[in-house]
Amino acid sequence: MSTKTINVCVIKAKTKCVKANLKGAKLKGANLNGANLKGAKLKGANLSGAKLKGANLKGAKLFGANLTRANLKGANLTNTN
């Protein structure tokens, strides 16, 4: 299975993509468990069914993102918008 990279952010569990530009990214079903996406720009991204358990999304820009059926258990959503 190949690993997807978007704007130098490797899409995988426990990745470190602080302030990454992932606007409009197609991340349906992606495994981002434990990822550090602090301050990431995810406006309009498709995160439906994504695994974000324990992810750090503090300050992330999520406006218009699709989070349908995403697993956000234990995720840090402080100051997201």
Secondary structure, 3 states (H helix, E strand, C coil): CCCEEECCEEECCCCECCCCECCCCECCCCECCCCECCCCECCCCECCCCECCCCECCCCECCCCECCCCECCCCECCCCC
